[in-house]
Every structure is written in structure tokens, then in C-alpha cells.
Amino acid sequence: MRKFTGHSGGRVLQNTFCHIPSISLKTELRLWEAGLHSWDQCAGPLPGALSKRKLSTIMAHLPESHAQLAASNPRYFAEHLPSSEQWRLFARFRNTTAFLDIETTGLGGPGDHITTIVLYDGRSVRHYVHGQNLNDFPAAVAAYSLLVTFNGKCFDVPFIERSFGIKLTSAHIDLRYVLKSLGYTGGLKAVEVKLGLDRKDLRDVDGYFAVLLWQEYRRRGDPRALETLLAYNAADVLNLEPLMVTAFNMKLKGTPFHDMHCLGMPATPAIPFRADRGMIERIRGSIWR
């Protein structure tokens, strides 16, 4: 996996207090404004910004926080942070993060199944196809301690768990909730447009069209249909990393740590599959007949 160095963004978790019971985001902000910026400062005199009871709660929970961070266990923090604040996991666990998206034959009704999965870890793009190597996916995804998706908590992860009969134990940042907290609502492609990401040849392909591409592949055995489907699936995944970094930096602006922890924008690799525009136009034409 690619190693990410040169950034202090991984220390954001050590500036975090809202994972502790009874410490809300407003309470955390009060702590920061009073000068209590990190766990390490709790070893010295504490500010009088909070009641003794809440300060006592913080002190009681910090040893476990230190232990879980030392054990590189993002799941502990994911289970205690609000969904809108799980962006804080990313920089610290970036080297064991996988960006993930699935395509399916439908929304999960009887008979629906996964058609393709694309997994990206910041270095390599791997793909899994129904009827080919799909059963290799559970072992591959188990190597990562953190997953990043868009709407994966409602769709991708439950669908994967039902399909394979497994439980994904990795921590999970669902960018849908993080971006919504920043005012970006709608589906993935709508958010991409708002944030200036361009899909070029795939800008007019959506989840419904992905189903048609799979049907075309199964009906005719045309490899161009599968290649186009994988290109669409990969575009979904490869755009997650710049969205994650953008959201991370935007969220940091609401903290005292923006200048210290801001992440550089990653170089997004080329999609390793070729979308066939002729195939797309032919299928689109058949829809409107």
C-alpha cells in the first residue's frame, strides 16, 4: 500500500473529545476555545470551561482512547464518533484504508445480486466480477481496517454482508453523511459536480444504466459492456479519495487545527478500464425506442 507521510492530519484523533460519553460537539468546541486542544494536555492543569463531572468523565476515558489508538483500532473510534465526524479517522488510518463501491442487478430484492465490485487502496485498483472472481473479495477486503464509501452504510455494506454471508468488521466512513453535514446533499454524481469533479465519457451513466450494461454483457457476452460497467464502477471508487480529502479539509476549517492538519489533494490514477461510447449510445438509443 502507498505510504502517506509528511502530514500531521493523523493527529486529529488526539485533538478529539466528542467520542467520549456526554461530550457533544458543542462541548468539545468549548474545550478547544478554552485552550484544551489535545489528550496530552490533560496531563496538566485543566481549564475551567467544563464542570468537574465532565472533566472527570474525560479523564476516565482517555486511557482507553490512548490504548485503542496505540493498537491501531479505528473501529473503537468509529463506534463512538457521530457519523458526521468519522472523517477524523481518515488521516490516521489512511495506509490501511480501502475505497469501495459495488454494482448490482437491483436494489436488493429477491434474485438481485452483486455484478461487480471495485476496491482502491491508494495504490492499486482491484475488481471483482460475478461469475469470475467475486468470491475472492471477502479475503481482499478483510486486509483493511477502514472502508470509505458513499451511501455504503445503507446499501453497499448490507448488500455485501447478505451476499457473502459475512460481517465486515472494518471501521467505515460513509461520505454521504460527512458531506451532508457540510451542505452537500444528493447522490454521489450530484456532489461530484458541485465539487468540480468531471467524469467525462461517463458523466451520463448512472446506477440504472449500470444494470443495463450488465444485462447487455450477460445477453450478448460482449466484453465491451463489461469493460464499460467496470469503468463506471471504478469512477465511483476513484472519486472517493479526492472527495474524502476535500471533506476532511473542509471539516478542519471548523477547528483550531486547519493549518496544522490540512491534507494535500491526491493524484487520482487513470481509470484502468475503457468506457465504450458506442456501446453507451446504442443502449441509450434502445431505451428511448
Secondary structure, DSSP 8 states (H G I E B T S, - for coil): -----S--GGGGGGG--TTSTT--HHHHHHHHHTT--SGGGGGS---TTS-HHHHHHHHHHHHHHHHHHHTT-HHHHHHHS-GGGGGGGTTTTGGGEEEEEEEESSSS-TT--EEEEEEE-SS-EEEEETTTTGGGHHHHHTT-SEEEESSTTTTHHHHHHHHHT----SEEEEHHHHHHHTT--S-HHHHHHHTT---GGGTT--HHHHHHHHHHHHHH--HHHHHHHHHHHHHHHHTHHHHHHHHHHHHHTTSTTHHHH----------SS---HHHHHHHHHHHT-
